[in-house]
Structures are given as C-alpha cells and as structure tokens.
Amino acid sequence: IFQTAGVDFGILGVKERCCGSVLLRMGDRASFENICKLNIDQFNELGIKKLVTSCAGCLKTIREDYAKVGKMNFQVQHTIEFIIELIKQGKLKFTKEVPLTVTYHDPCHLGRHAGVFDAPRELLSLLPGVKLVEMERNRENSRCCGAGGGLKSGYPDMQNQISQKRVADALATGATELVSACPFCYQGLQIGIQ
C-alpha cells in the first residue's frame, strides 16, 4: 500500500523491538520503561516524521504511554488513519467494487483507550460495495475480544468464552464478514469462531 502510494518509508525488521504494552498492562513497569526508552531513542535517531503501526496495542502504548516516559520527535498513527490521509491526498484510489456486508469490532486499545472510532468506519465507507452493519455493542460499549493485555495468555478459557460472545454479537448482525483493526483481536476472534 505504501509503495503504491509513493510513500517514503522504512521497516526496522530484526532491529524492531516489542512496544512493551503487555509488560505495562501486566504490571512490569520497570521492564516496560526500559524497552520504552530504547525504542524512543531508536525512533528519534531515525529522524522520522511519522511512525505508523497496524497494532492497536502498539498505537495506544506508543502514542500515550511513551509520551509519559520521554520526548518523541514524531507523530504516531494507526495504519487506518494513515491510509485515509493517503486517500484524501489522492495517492490511493479504490476502483474495484467489493460486494460485502461487514460488521466492525472495535479493539479496546484502539477504541476506548486511544479514542479511534471513526477512522475504521470511514475507511470501510470508502470501499466501493462494502456495507457496514453495526453490532448492538459498538464504539465505547463494544464487547472485548479477550485477547489483549495478557488475558489470552493467562486465562485462555476465559478469553475463549469472551470471544465466543463477541462472535455471537457479529452473527446477530447478518454480516458475512467480521473485521477489526487489531492483530490481537484477529487472533482472539478466531478462537471464538473456531
């Protein structure tokens, strides 16, 4: 997508560290701050203007929690926010119709924690042929998938039950596709689907 839009970008590959979100959520503040400082220094040294992440947990952590530990010389955006900018700048165009009825699951870290509710819906509305139907519990009142914050690792049975409830919410809409903007939610919802 970035190449198609002509974006000048880089990927850290093996030099990329975890953002430390799970460490922070599970109470290991010292380890989190260590990773946080290393990442802030690395990102600032790169001279980037914008850091784009597809992970809702990383977005919330880097955008909000890192700012409490050190100064960042760049803006942090979720991939969806960045893609919408590219569309509005005319760098990306959707020409093929995709006839799908979808329902959108709001990730906790992206929605309630980072306040990003409209961008995913806006992006879906820009896709020709896509019809969005909302689940009864959405936005601030969205039901969690149970996969983030260490819950899936620590309490897999509980996560499975939570996920099954969310999948039932999606099925009740009549949508053929359940979409989200978080890799943790993707994994968690797959467990509920299975």
N, C-alpha and C positions, 0 to 999 in steps of 0.2 A: 504494500500500500504506500509506504513512504517513498519507495523508488518510483512508482507510478506517478506520484505527486511531485517528484523532483525535490524531495526534502534532503537536506544535507544532514546526515545522521551517522551515529556510530553505535556499536554494541560492544559492551565490555567483555563478553564471553567468559573465559575462565578467570578473569580478573574481577568479575562481579561477585559481590557478597550478598548474602541474605539481608533484607532490611532490618531484621530483628523483631518484627511485630510479635511473633509468637512468644519470644523471650519476655517482652514487655507485658503482654497480656497474661502470662503465667507467673509474673511476679519477679523475674530475674532482672531487676533494674540495672545492676552493675554490668552484666554482660551486654544488655541492650545498649547502654551508654557507650561502651567500648566499641561495639560494631557501628553505632550511630556516628561517633567521632571519626572513625576510619572512613566511613562512607562519605560524610560531609567533606572531609579533606580531599578525598579522591575526586568527587564530583566538582568541587570548586577548582581544583588544579586542572581539570579538563577544559575549563573556560566555557562550559556550556551555557546556553541561554535558557534552555528548557529541558527538563527531564520528563519523559513520557513513560508511563507504566500501564500495563494491562491488568495488573493485580489490584483489586480493591483494598486489600490489606496494606500493600506497599504504598498506595496513594495516601491513605489515611495516616500511616506511620510517618512517611517522609514529609508530607505536606504539613502535618500538625505536630507530631511528636518530636521530629528532628528539630523543628524551629525552637523548641524549648531547651535544646542542648547546645546548639551552635548556629552561627550565621551561615545561611545558604545564599549563594550569589546567582541563583537561577530560580525559575518558576517550575512548579510541579503540576502535571496534568495527567488525567486518565486518558488512555488511548481514545476513548469515545469523544471526549471533549476536543482532543486534537484533530480527530477525523472530521468533526463538524466544522472546525475552523478551516480545514483544507477544502471542504465542500463549499463553504461560504466564500472562500477566496477563488473559487473556480478551478482549483487544482485537481479535484476529483469530481467525476460525474457518473451517475448511475444510469445506464441506458437499457439494461435488460430487466424486464418485469419478473418479479419473483412472487408467484401467487401462493402466499402462505398466510395462515391465521396463527398469530403467535400471542403468547402471554409472557410478560416480563416479570422475572423475580428480582426484587431489589436486594442486592447484597447489603448486609448490615454495615460493613465498613465503608462502602461507597455511599449508601443512602443515609441512614440515621447518623453515622459517625462523621462523614465528610460532606453531607448535605447535597449530594449529587443525585437528584431525582429526575430532572427534566431532560438532561442530555441523552440518556439512553432512549427515552421515548421519542425525542426529537430525531435521533438518528434512525430509529425504526420508521418514523413517519416519512423520512426522506427516501426510503427504499421503495421503488415502484412496485405495486402489487401487494405489499405487506399490510395486513390488517392487524392492529393491536387490540386485544381484548384484555381488560384488566381483571386480575383476581380480586376477590372481595377484600382480602387483606393486602394492601399495597402501600407504597411510599413509606411514611413514618410508621405505619401499622403493619408492615409486611412481617410475615412469619419468617423466622430464621431457618436456614437450611441445616444448621447444626455443625457445619464443617470447620468453622473458623475458631480462632482463639484457643486452640489446643483441645477443644471439646471432642473432636473426632478421634484424636489420639488417646485421650484419657478415658473417654466414656463412649466407645463405639456403639454400644447397644442403644444408648440414649440418642446419639446422633442419628442412628438408623430410624428410630421412631419419629424424631422431629422431621427428618427428611421425608418420610412417608406421608406425614400430614401435609407438608408443603406440596408434594406431588399430587395429592388428592385435591388440594386447592386449585392446582393448574388444570387437572382433568375436569373439574366442575365448570370451567370456562368454555369448554368445547374446542379450545385451540388445538392445533395439530403439532405445535412446537412450543417448547418451554425454553426460553432464552434468559441468559443472565450476563453480567459483565464482570465476573469474578471466577478465577480458576478454582478456588476453594469451593465455591457454590457448585460449579460444574461437577467436581468430584463428589460432593455431598449429595447433590440431587440424583446423580447416577446410582448411588446406593439406594435411595428411596425408590427409584424407578425399577431397579432390579428386584 
